Amino acid sequence: MANVPNPIDVHVGKRVRARRTLMGLSQSKLGKAINTTFQQVQKYERGMNRISSSRLYQIAEVLDVPIPYFFDDLPANISGRKTPGLADVERAPFEGDPMASQETLKLVRAYYRIQSPLLRQRLRELVKALSTQT
């Protein structure tokens, strides 16, 4: 029987890849930051290799997300229960996965190029105000 990756490892790997891509990091850069190879990062992202808790902590630090981020939206058919997270937040309907769209990637990359934390905060407030307008 072939070695089939655990669905939770696959989900966590997809979340690593999504966040890494949003931040504009290559697999090589992430690998270097966590002291491993890009091939190992590839295996993590595919769910072929399990990410240890210490490695997941390192990845979370580099990608600037809390540990639970990697488990958000874990499908109930995998976990056996509905995992709270982004799926519980009311949001506008999107075609497909909004985190995988080029528009989202460009927007997030541009946002992170803004050097001033105050300007980023003001931009977030503006976007939030605009999104509540009908």
Backbone torsions as a table, in degrees:
resi	resn	phi	psi	omega
1	MET	NA	134.7	-178.0
2	ALA	-68.7	153.6	177.2
3	ASN	-75.7	104.6	-177.8
4	VAL	-97.0	128.7	-179.5
5	PRO	-66.4	146.8	176.1
6	ASN	-66.1	133.5	-178.0
7	PRO	-58.6	-30.7	177.5
8	ILE	-69.6	-40.2	176.9
9	ASP	-63.0	-37.8	177.6
10	VAL	-64.7	-44.1	179.9
11	HIS	-62.2	-47.7	179.4
12	VAL	-60.6	-42.6	178.4
13	GLY	-61.0	-39.6	177.6
14	LYS	-64.6	-37.8	178.9
15	ARG	-68.2	-37.8	176.0
16	VAL	-61.2	-48.1	-178.2
17	ARG	-62.4	-43.5	-179.1
18	ALA	-60.9	-46.9	-177.9
19	ARG	-68.6	-41.4	178.7
20	ARG	-60.0	-43.4	-179.6
21	THR	-65.7	-43.2	178.6
22	LEU	-59.9	-34.4	-179.7
23	MET	-83.7	-4.5	178.7
24	GLY	74.2	24.4	178.6
25	LEU	-93.8	140.4	173.3
26	SER	-82.2	165.9	175.2
27	GLN	-62.7	-35.3	178.8
28	SER	-63.7	-44.5	-179.3
29	LYS	-65.7	-41.3	177.3
30	LEU	-64.7	-43.2	178.6
31	GLY	-58.6	-44.7	179.6
32	LYS	-63.3	-41.2	-178.6
33	ALA	-64.7	-29.0	-179.6
34	ILE	-108.0	13.0	175.0
35	ASN	61.9	49.3	174.2
36	THR	-146.7	-179.2	-177.2
37	THR	-90.8	161.4	176.2
38	PHE	-65.7	-29.2	178.0
39	GLN	-63.7	-38.5	178.3
40	GLN	-66.9	-40.5	176.9
41	VAL	-60.7	-41.8	176.5
42	GLN	-57.0	-45.5	-179.0
43	LYS	-65.3	-38.8	175.7
44	TYR	-61.6	-46.4	-176.1
45	GLU	-66.0	-28.6	177.8
46	ARG	-86.9	-10.2	-177.2
47	GLY	81.1	8.1	-179.4
48	MET	-71.6	-35.3	175.4
49	ASN	-116.4	135.8	177.9
50	ARG	-73.3	144.1	178.0
51	ILE	-94.8	122.4	178.3
52	SER	-68.3	163.3	-178.6
53	SER	-63.4	-39.0	179.6
54	SER	-68.2	-37.7	178.2
55	ARG	-69.5	-39.7	177.9
56	LEU	-62.1	-38.3	176.7
57	TYR	-61.7	-44.9	178.1
58	GLN	-60.6	-45.5	-178.9
59	ILE	-62.5	-42.2	178.8
60	ALA	-61.6	-40.4	178.6
61	GLU	-63.6	-47.4	-178.9
62	VAL	-64.8	-41.6	-177.0
63	LEU	-86.0	-1.3	175.3
64	ASP	57.3	50.6	176.3
65	VAL	-135.9	155.1	174.0
66	PRO	-75.3	156.2	-179.7
67	ILE	-52.0	-44.3	-177.9
68	PRO	-59.8	-19.9	177.5
69	TYR	-51.8	-39.6	-175.2
70	PHE	-69.6	-17.3	-178.5
71	PHE	-108.0	-4.6	176.8
72	ASP	-57.5	144.3	177.7
73	ASP	63.4	22.7	176.3
74	LEU	-63.8	119.1	-176.3
75	PRO	-58.3	141.9	-179.2
76	ALA	-60.0	-32.3	-179.3
77	ASN	-70.0	-13.5	175.9
78	ILE	-94.5	-48.7	-173.0
79	SER	-86.6	-18.0	-177.4
80	GLY	86.5	-4.2	177.0
81	ARG	-154.4	164.9	178.9
82	LYS	-79.0	122.5	179.6
83	THR	-87.6	125.4	177.7
84	PRO	-65.8	152.0	179.7
85	GLY	160.6	-146.2	-176.3
86	LEU	-62.5	-24.7	-179.8
87	ALA	-66.5	-21.1	-178.7
88	ASP	-85.6	-12.1	-177.3
89	VAL	-84.6	132.7	176.5
90	GLU	-67.8	132.6	179.1
91	ARG	-151.0	161.8	-179.3
92	ALA	-69.1	148.0	178.4
93	PRO	-68.4	141.6	178.8
94	PHE	-124.7	154.9	171.3
95	GLU	-83.1	115.3	179.1
96	GLY	72.6	-157.8	-178.5
97	ASP	-90.9	113.4	-178.1
98	PRO	-64.1	-25.5	-179.4
99	MET	-74.7	-13.6	-179.7
100	ALA	-99.1	-1.9	-176.1
101	SER	-79.7	149.7	177.5
102	GLN	-63.2	-36.2	179.1
103	GLU	-59.5	-45.7	179.7
104	THR	-64.6	-44.7	-179.9
105	LEU	-59.4	-45.3	-179.7
106	LYS	-63.9	-42.2	-179.8
107	LEU	-63.4	-45.9	-178.1
108	VAL	-67.6	-41.1	178.6
109	ARG	-62.6	-43.1	177.9
110	ALA	-62.9	-41.5	179.5
111	TYR	-58.8	-46.3	-177.7
112	TYR	-72.9	-12.6	174.3
113	ARG	-79.9	-13.9	176.7
114	ILE	-72.5	116.9	-173.7
115	GLN	-74.5	-33.8	-173.8
116	SER	-81.9	120.0	176.0
117	PRO	-59.5	-35.3	179.2
118	LEU	-65.2	-42.7	177.7
119	LEU	-64.7	-39.5	176.9
120	ARG	-62.6	-41.9	178.5
121	GLN	-61.7	-44.7	179.4
122	ARG	-63.8	-37.3	177.7
123	LEU	-64.8	-43.7	177.2
124	ARG	-59.2	-43.2	179.7
125	GLU	-63.8	-40.6	178.4
126	LEU	-63.7	-46.0	-179.8
127	VAL	-63.1	-41.4	178.8
128	LYS	-62.6	-43.5	179.0
129	ALA	-64.2	-42.3	179.8
130	LEU	-66.1	-34.7	-177.2
131	SER	-72.9	-18.7	178.2
132	THR	-90.4	-8.0	178.1
133	GLN	-72.8	139.9	176.7
134	THR	-115.2	NA	NA
